[in-house]
Amino acid sequence: MNPPHTPLLDRIESPLDLRRLDRRELSRLAAEIRRVIVSTVNRNGGHLGSNLGIVELTIGLHRVFESPRDVILFDTGHQTYPHKLLTGRRQLFDSLRRPGGMSGYPSRIESAHDWIENSHASTALAYAHGLATAFKTRGEDRRVVAVVGDGSLTGGMAMEGLNNLGHSQSNVTIVLNDNGRSYAPTVSRLSESLIKIRSNPVYMRRQERIEQIAESIPWVGDMLRRGIDATKMAIRQMWDPPAVFEQFGIHYVGPYNGHEILELEKVLHKVKLFEGPTVVHVITQKGRGYRPAERDSIKNLHDLSSIKHGSYTAAFAEHLVRLGEHHPELVTITAAMPDSTGMLPFMSRFPGRAFDVGIAEQHAVTMATGMAMGGMRPVVAIYSTFLTRALDQINLDTALHGCPVVFCVDRAGITGDDGASHHGTLDMVLLSKIPGMTIFAPSSYEELPVMIDTALEINDGPTAIRWPKTTAPRVGRDEIGSGLSARRAREGDDVCLIGIGKMFATAIEAADLLTSDGVSCTVWDPRVVKPLDPVMIADAARHGLVVTVEDGLREGGIGQSIRDRISESTTTPVVVLGVPTVHITHGQVGQILSDHGLDATGIASMVKKNL
């Protein structure tokens, strides 16, 4: 038997253990979960506010539904720390986001309770529809629950999911986790409706009063008492139901206090009996129980990492404001990531020229194309991993029309702790196949503003500037290129190293190692990877060996394009180094690159092997 001072959380080996706890123990458990999350995130990094806000809701869900037989999906997966702690992973939690440790998102490898590994928003309703349809077809009596944040409902896929759920009348419970503050201010008419409910004390008091009256009616009998509870649900719907759900053919109940576990349980038990899809509107407080997270409306509520001084993103943010002062036609667009993409200073200085469209990358791209058609110069700032969601729009909306949209691709390459879903290894392969696309890859802080200026001078097609999450090297004026030309940093005779973007600095380090071993090296910074500078190609071809290095996918990447160009005129061997076509787990950026031979030692070893 556990001693009385043993933390309750340490006694929870599965969700079944939650069902024997009383109200006081549940409150104590919620406090313990918050302490563990705050301590771990402060040490390891990660998503804080979203997880602190969903503690009681997660407990309630696991007390009502029988996971993993019943499916609980979280959209997005960055709010699953309490879920992990309650599903047998307490002892692993200290390893959160560490190399070889627990993922910061749901992970099917970790637990049968994790059905989807979704760190990209607005997908859970489609998963839920598919799973519910499969269970119905197979004759299995299993429930599907999708926990969706109000920010995720700004995505087009979420709207498509609602439409199909309403049409099919699938038995899916949609828990709308409405915390009033998504990572960035939520953009949608639905959000405005939810805000009206949250901020209307008359509505809330009136609802409470009518429910009290309903409870005081002297009816007797269990059946009639259940009817009172149903009446209370109807009262909630009667005053101000978000019309969008009912128009989709989806039941709506709420709003409810997301921090009252036992009240939530009553509602969820009733909703389990409903036929067809139902939205349970739950109001929670993001960052609850931890004052710094409650106060910070953006970053402490999402991820404890921030834009670092001297980063590529900082260089972008600074230069964008400078450009805005002199170019009234310049506008900026982002998809729910204004802070971490560096757009907040521009939004503050030019609020009428900055647009956050919510989690709607496809819309952002086509909107930007329309703005370009209308005579504006749009700059679209999106993470690499999210930009690929809008590849079709970049290809057939922007490029096909030859519109001058500048895509600023943040978090390109290996990103580290967030894992497979956040590495930006696809952007160069995919964007380089878009007709008319010009792609820049800065290797220093000072190069980035120069490339933005050059991109804005290109008027006959789209451009992309891709940069990593890591700190940007600082260089002198004589180490900056211009236009679409590559820059030769060193000249030698034996081998030519071509380091793309951040890998240029690694190529220089490798050249130092090789020089100490008597190998004479030329090192090029391509700067522009599409189109490739013919001067660089011709110079590389004169060497006995060419080695290209990139932190994107090797297959179909820029190194292979360089090899193809060189092979047109010579038989010079070209070794292409890059990231393999696999899903790479989370870890330290430097270690991941080293594991794949993309550090200075690995490059030097490959040169010696092939010379």
Salt bridges, closest charged atoms under 4 A:
ASP10 OD1 - ARG90 NE 3.59
ASP17 OD1 - ARG20 NH1 3.13
GLU32 OE2 - ARG28 NE 3.31
GLU56 OE1 - ARG34 NH2 2.75
GLU56 OE1 - HIS259 ND1 2.86
ASP94 OD1 - ARG43 NH2 3.41
GLU110 OE1 - LYS84 NZ 2.69
GLU110 OE1 - ARG89 NH1 2.86
ASP114 OD1 - HIS83 NE2 2.81
ASP114 OD2 - ARG89 NH1 2.69
GLU140 OE2 - ARG138 NE 2.77
GLU140 OE1 - ARG142 NH1 3.07
ASP178 OD1 - ARG198 NH1 2.17
ASP178 OD2 - HIS281 NE2 2.74
GLU192 OE1 - ARG189 NH1 2.88
GLU211 OE2 - ARG236 NH2 3.14
GLU215 OE2 - LYS232 NZ 3.09
ASP229 OD2 - LYS270 NZ 3.52
GLU263 OE2 - LYS266 NZ 3.52
GLU265 OE2 - ARG63 NE 2.37
GLU294 OE1 - ARG291 NE 3.59
GLU325 OE2 - ARG349 NE 2.93
GLU329 OE2 - HIS327 ND1 3.24
GLU361 OE1 - ARG389 NH1 3.59
ASP410 OD2 - ARG411 NH1 3.31
ASP417 OD2 - ARG97 NH2 3.64
ASP418 OD1 - ARG97 NH1 2.61
ASP427 OD2 - ARG466 NE 2.82
GLU446 OE2 - ARG474 NE 2.56
GLU447 OE2 - ARG527 NE 2.94
ASP453 OD1 - HIS319 NE2 2.75
GLU491 OE1 - ARG488 NH2 3.58
GLU491 OE2 - ARG542 NH2 3.89
ASP493 OD1 - ARG542 NH1 3.90
ASP512 OD1 - ARG490 NH1 2.62
ASP517 OD2 - LYS608 NZ 2.58
ASP539 OD1 - ARG488 NH1 3.02
ASP539 OD1 - ARG542 NE 2.76
ASP551 OD1 - ARG466 NH1 2.94
